Amino acid sequence: MQTPKYIEFKKQRELGEILSDSLGFIRNQYKPFFGTLLKIVGPYILVMLISMGFYMYTVGDIFNFANTNTYSGNSFSPFIMVVAIGILMLSSLAAYVMAQGTVLHYIKSYTDHKGEIVYDEIRSGVYGSFWSFIGLGFLVGLSVMIGALFCFVPGIYLAVPLSISFGILVFLKKDVIESYNYSFTLIKDNWWITFATLFVVYIIVAIASYAFSLPAVIYMWVKMGIFSGEMDVENMNVFNDPIYLLLNILSTLVQFLMNIIFLVTTSMIFFNLNEKKNFTGAFERIDNIGKS
C-alpha cells in the first residue's frame, strides 16, 4: 500500500499553492481525515440534520394552506416553533465548532508527527478547546457584525485577519484574547493576498454548495407547478414533503462538508503568514539537518 505524500504546512506559499495544497491534503488524507471527522463530529452532525428536518416540518404548518378552512388552532404552535429554532441553533453551533476544532487539531497532529495522526490526541484537543472556540467565535462574530454596521467595509477588513485567529488558538496555543490580538499582527502587510485567497476559496465553496442545493429548488418548483404554469395553492407547502425534506438535509450535509475546504485553507494561510514572520518551519528543517 502506497504511503500518502506528506504535505509540509510550515512553509511559504503563493495563492495558487495554498489552493492546490489544501485540496491535495484533503485528497491524500481522505480516509483518515473524514474518518476522524465522522467519529468526533458525526453524532453532532446527525443531531443537527434531525433538528433541521424537525424545524422545516414545523415551518410547514404555517404554510399548510390545505387546512386553512379547517384550522382548529392546533396545527401550529408558537412554542414548538421556538423549541425547533432553539434546538437547530444549538445543534448547528455545536456541530460547526466541533468540526472546526477537529480539522485544526487533526492538522496539528499531522504536522507534529510528520504525516501521522494520533486520534486520542485530536479528540482530547477538540473537547479541551471547545469553550475557547465558543469564546473566540463570539468575539470574532461580534467584531465582524459591528464592523459591518459601518458601511460593511470595516466588517470585511476585520473578517480577514480574524479568520486565522482560530488557527493561532490551536497551533500557537495562545488563549482567546491573545489569538484575537495576534491575528492582526500576523497579517500585517499581507492583508490583500489573504483577502484574495479567502475570496477565491469562498467563491469555489459557494458555487459547489449552490450546485448541490439545486435539486431541492427544482423539486420545489416542480411541486408548486411553476414549470407547468398551473400553480396549486395546496401544493405550495413543500416543507412537509418527505422528498423535499430529504433533498434539503442532503444539501445541508454537503454544504457542511464543503466548509471543510475553507477550514483547511485558513490553516494553510496561517502557516504561510507565520512562516513569513517567524520562519518556524525553516528553523525546524535546519535543526533537523543538523541532527541528521
TANOR-V101289 format. One record per helix or strand. SS is the DSSP state (H for helix, E for strand). FROM is the first residue (numbers start at 1). TO is the last residue. Records with the same first field share a line. If there is no record, write none. Layout:
BEGIN
SS = FROM-TO ; FROM-TO
END
This chain:
BEGIN
H = 15-28 ; 30-62 ; 65-67 ; 78-112 ; 119-128 ; 130-149 ; 153-162 ; 165-171 ; 176-186 ; 191-224 ; 233-235 ; 242-278 ; 280-291
END
